[in-house]
Amino acid sequence: NIPRMKNLGVCVPVCAEATNEFIENVKRAAQVADVVELRLDCLPEPEIAKLLPQLCDLKKSLDATFLITFRPLEQGGKRSISQRERIK
């Protein structure tokens, strides 16, 4: 087990292409992070639709803050989409 270092303000980004892998990565990140960045740009749209209903239950079971992002390509994101689509 990795010791928790809550006083350091650690943020761990999570990026995966499948919902199950994404959730497992979030659980591992929450073991060491104060904030877990959920990189939705890594998931294909059908996988995002599968993940969203599970986020509330996941949040309740973990001791971490979630930061949900959808990074554009110019910020290291995985998909080329418009600002309007990112906000949606």
HUVENLIN-V653005 format. One record per residue. N is the residue number from 0. RES is the residue in one letter. SS is DSSP state (@ for helix, = for strand, . for the rest). NEAR is the number of other ideal C-beta (glycine too) atoms within 8 Angstrom. Layout:
N/RES/SS/NEAR, N/RES/SS/NEAR
This chain:
0/N/./3, 1/I/./5, 2/P/./5, 3/R/./6, 4/M/./7, 5/K/@/5, 6/N/@/4, 7/L/@/6, 8/G/./6, 9/V/./9, 10/C/=/10, 11/V/=/10, 12/P/=/7, 13/V/=/12, 14/C/./8, 15/A/./9, 16/E/./7, 17/A/./8, 18/T/@/10, 19/N/@/6, 20/E/@/9, 21/F/@/15, 22/I/@/11, 23/E/@/8, 24/N/@/11, 25/V/@/13, 26/K/@/10, 27/R/@/7, 28/A/@/12, 29/A/@/11, 30/Q/./9, 31/V/./10, 32/A/./11, 33/D/./9, 34/V/=/12, 35/V/=/16, 36/E/=/12, 37/L/=/12, 38/R/=/13, 39/L/@/10, 40/D/@/12, 41/C/@/9, 42/L/./13, 43/P/./6, 44/E/@/6, 45/P/@/6, 46/E/@/12, 47/I/@/10, 48/A/@/7, 49/K/@/9, 50/L/@/13, 51/L/@/7, 52/P/@/6, 53/Q/@/10, 54/L/@/10, 55/C/@/7, 56/D/@/7, 57/L/@/11, 58/K/@/8, 59/K/@/6, 60/S/@/5, 61/L/./10, 62/D/./3, 63/A/./10, 64/T/=/6, 65/F/=/10, 66/L/=/9, 67/I/=/7, 68/T/=/9, 69/F/./10, 70/R/./10, 71/P/=/11, 72/L/@/9, 73/E/@/4, 74/Q/@/6, 75/G/./4, 76/G/./11, 77/K/./8, 78/R/=/6, 79/S/./4, 80/I/./7, 81/S/./5, 82/Q/@/6, 83/R/@/6, 84/E/@/7, 85/R/@/9, 86/I/@/5, 87/K/./4
